[in-house]
Amino acid sequence: MYLPPEGMGEAGAREDISRRFREVYGPLHYKMGRQLKDPAAIHWAKLEVPEDPEEVRAVREDLANKYPVDIVNYARWVFDRKGVLSNSWVEALFGQPAPMAKGGEPKGRNPKNIEE
């Protein structure tokens, strides 16, 4: 679903497309995509934060299974403690920046190139 440029197309078209994406496509994709043998994933730039807290938890779990969220949050903690590069979307789906647990290593990655 692509949005028409501002001022182009019918009045309210952008809002209608955005609403339908949030209310129809996103929930359908989350529900159907998780049932596949190799789960489908919405492109990260098209993710919407669901309104249902249980769905937020499920999306966060999906992201953690696909991406090294713990390393991302560690990098945010090291390089952006004031949250200048963050926003409500990042915080809702990735959580808060955090240090790595002592002696801990993130799942599937080796953070040795990131120093505290």
Backbone hydrogen bonds in HBPLUS format (Angstrom, degrees):
<---DONOR---> <-ACCEPTOR-->    atom                        ^
c    i                          cat <-CA-CA->   ^        H-A-AA   ^      H-
h    n   atom  resd res      DA  || num        DHA   H-A  angle D-A-AA Bond
n    s   type  num  typ     dist DA aas  dist angle  dist       angle   num
A0008-MET N   A0005-PRO O   2.99 MM   3  5.50 155.3  2.05 142.1 141.4     1
A0013-ALA N   A0010-GLU O   3.08 MM   3  5.40 158.4  2.13 133.0 131.1     2
A0016-ASP N   A0012-GLY O   2.92 MM   4  6.09 157.3  1.97 151.7 158.4     3
A0017-ILE N   A0013-ALA O   2.91 MM   4  6.10 166.0  1.93 156.5 159.5     4
A0018-SER N   A0014-ARG O   2.94 MM   4  6.10 165.3  1.96 150.4 154.9     5
A0019-ARG N   A0015-GLU O   2.88 MM   4  6.02 160.0  1.92 146.7 152.5     6
A0020-ARG N   A0016-ASP O   2.93 MM   4  6.11 165.1  1.95 150.8 154.9     7
A0021-PHE N   A0017-ILE O   2.88 MM   4  6.05 152.6  1.95 148.2 156.3     8
A0022-ARG N   A0018-SER O   2.98 MM   4  6.23 162.5  2.01 150.3 154.4     9
A0023-GLU N   A0019-ARG O   2.79 MM   4  5.93 166.3  1.81 156.6 160.9    10
A0024-VAL N   A0020-ARG O   2.76 MM   4  5.28 151.0  1.85 138.6 145.1    11
A0025-TYR N   A0020-ARG O   3.26 MM   5  6.74 150.3  2.36 145.0 152.7    12
A0026-GLY N   A0021-PHE O   2.86 MM   5  5.90 172.5  1.87 167.1 167.9    13
A0028-LEU N   A0024-VAL O   3.09 MM   4  6.07 157.9  2.14 149.6 156.6    14
A0029-HIS N   A0025-TYR O   2.80 MM   4  5.93 165.3  1.83 160.7 164.9    15
A0030-TYR N   A0026-GLY O   2.90 MM   4  6.14 167.5  1.92 161.1 164.4    16
A0031-LYS N   A0027-PRO O   2.99 MM   4  6.09 165.5  2.01 147.0 151.1    17
A0032-MET N   A0028-LEU O   2.85 MM   4  5.94 175.1  1.85 158.8 160.1    18
A0033-GLY N   A0029-HIS O   2.70 MM   4  5.29 152.3  1.77 141.3 151.2    19
A0034-ARG N   A0030-TYR O   3.41 MM   4  6.21 151.9  2.50 134.7 139.2    20
A0035-GLN N   A0032-MET O   3.07 MM   3  5.42 147.0  2.18 108.1 117.9    21
A0040-ALA N   A0033-GLY O   3.15 MM   7  4.51 145.9  2.27 116.7 120.8    22
A0046-LYS N   A0043-HIS O   2.78 MM   3  5.44 160.5  1.81 125.8 132.6    23
A0047-LEU N   A0044-TRP O   3.36 MM   3  5.37 166.0  2.38 103.0 107.1    24
A0055-GLU N   A0052-ASP O   2.96 MM   3  5.24 122.4  2.30 105.7 120.4    25
A0056-VAL N   A0052-ASP O   2.98 MM   4  6.37 150.3  2.07 151.9 161.5    26
A0057-ARG N   A0053-PRO O   3.04 MM   4  6.28 158.9  2.08 144.4 149.0    27
A0058-ALA N   A0054-GLU O   3.00 MM   4  6.27 153.0  2.08 140.4 147.9    28
A0059-VAL N   A0055-GLU O   2.84 MM   4  6.08 158.3  1.89 152.3 157.3    29
A0060-ARG N   A0056-VAL O   2.92 MM   4  6.14 161.8  1.95 152.9 158.0    30
A0061-GLU N   A0057-ARG O   2.96 MM   4  6.18 151.3  2.04 144.2 152.3    31
A0062-ASP N   A0058-ALA O   2.89 MM   4  6.16 156.3  1.94 146.6 153.2    32
A0063-LEU N   A0059-VAL O   2.89 MM   4  6.16 161.9  1.92 153.6 157.8    33
A0064-ALA N   A0060-ARG O   2.94 MM   4  6.14 158.3  1.99 145.6 151.7    34
A0065-ASN N   A0061-GLU O   2.95 MM   4  6.19 141.7  2.10 145.8 156.0    35
A0066-LYS N   A0062-ASP O   3.08 MM   4  6.30 133.8  2.31 141.2 153.5    36
A0066-LYS N   A0063-LEU O   3.11 MM   3  5.12 131.6  2.35  95.6 108.9    37
A0067-TYR N   A0063-LEU O   2.71 MM   4  5.66 165.7  1.73 163.0 166.0    38
A0069-VAL N   A0067-TYR O   2.87 MM   2  5.54 134.5  2.08 106.8  92.9    39
A0071-ILE N   A0068-PRO O   2.95 MM   3  5.41 125.4  2.26 109.3 122.8    40
A0072-VAL N   A0068-PRO O   3.01 MM   4  6.37 160.1  2.05 154.5 160.9    41
A0073-ASN N   A0069-VAL O   2.83 MM   4  6.04 165.0  1.85 154.4 157.9    42
A0074-TYR N   A0070-ASP O   2.96 MM   4  6.07 142.2  2.10 133.3 144.0    43
A0075-ALA N   A0071-ILE O   2.80 MM   4  6.04 163.1  1.83 153.3 157.4    44
A0076-ARG N   A0072-VAL O   2.86 MM   4  6.14 154.2  1.93 148.0 155.8    45
A0077-TRP N   A0073-ASN O   2.95 MM   4  6.10 147.4  2.06 135.3 144.1    46
A0098-ALA N   A0073-ASN O   3.15 MM  25  5.60 150.1  2.24 105.8 114.3    47
A0077-TRP N   A0074-TYR O   3.03 MM   3  4.92 113.8  2.49  91.3 107.5    48
A0078-VAL N   A0074-TYR O   2.86 MM   4  6.20 151.6  1.94 151.9 159.7    49
A0079-PHE N   A0075-ALA O   2.81 MM   4  5.84 175.0  1.82 157.2 159.0    50
A0080-ASP N   A0076-ARG O   2.83 MM   4  4.92 144.8  1.96 130.5 137.5    51
A0083-GLY N   A0080-ASP O   2.96 MM   3  5.34 162.4  1.99 115.2 121.0    52
A0086-SER N   A0083-GLY O   3.17 MM   3  4.95 160.9  2.21 101.5 106.8    53
A0091-GLU N   A0087-ASN O   3.09 MM   4  6.34 170.0  2.10 158.4 161.2    54
A0092-ALA N   A0088-SER O   2.91 MM   4  5.93 151.7  1.99 140.9 148.7    55
A0093-LEU N   A0089-TRP O   3.05 MM   4  6.23 158.1  2.10 153.4 158.2    56
A0094-PHE N   A0090-VAL O   2.71 MM   4  5.47 151.2  1.79 151.4 159.2    57
A0095-GLY N   A0091-GLU O   3.00 MM   4  4.64 136.6  2.20 113.5 122.1    58
A0104-GLY N   A0101-ALA O   2.80 MM   3  4.93 157.7  1.85 124.9 128.6    59
A0109-ARG N   A0106-PRO O   3.38 MM   3  5.65 171.1  2.39 120.0 122.4    60
A0114-ILE N   A0111-PRO O   2.77 MM   3  5.40 164.3  1.80 126.8 131.1    61
